[in-house]
Amino acid sequence: MTRGSIREYTEAVRERYLRESKKEKGKILDEFIKVTGCHRKAAIRLFRRRNQPRTNKKRGRPRQYNAAVAGALRVTGEAALPSENRTTS
């Protein structure tokens, strides 16, 4: 199955999965695993996750210096390099 078809199938089964009892959820998971080939835990995560739009928020540590300070550091760093290692930017 392609990812798109797995997504469509997940959306079709999700509501039924969320409202059923624990015993029925197991049966739904067994069926989903046979059809898609996903691992059981991955299937549970797919059912629990809501389709939320992705944000363009940057991950990781925030920048420590602003553009002006970074430019000044770049100039001083290039000045410290021997002339054959300098970049021309």
Secondary structure, DSSP 8 states (H G I E B T S, - for coil): --HHHHHHHHHHHHHHHHHS-HHHHHHHHHHHHHHH---HHHHHHHHH-----------SS--SS-HHHHHHHHHHHHHHS-GGG----
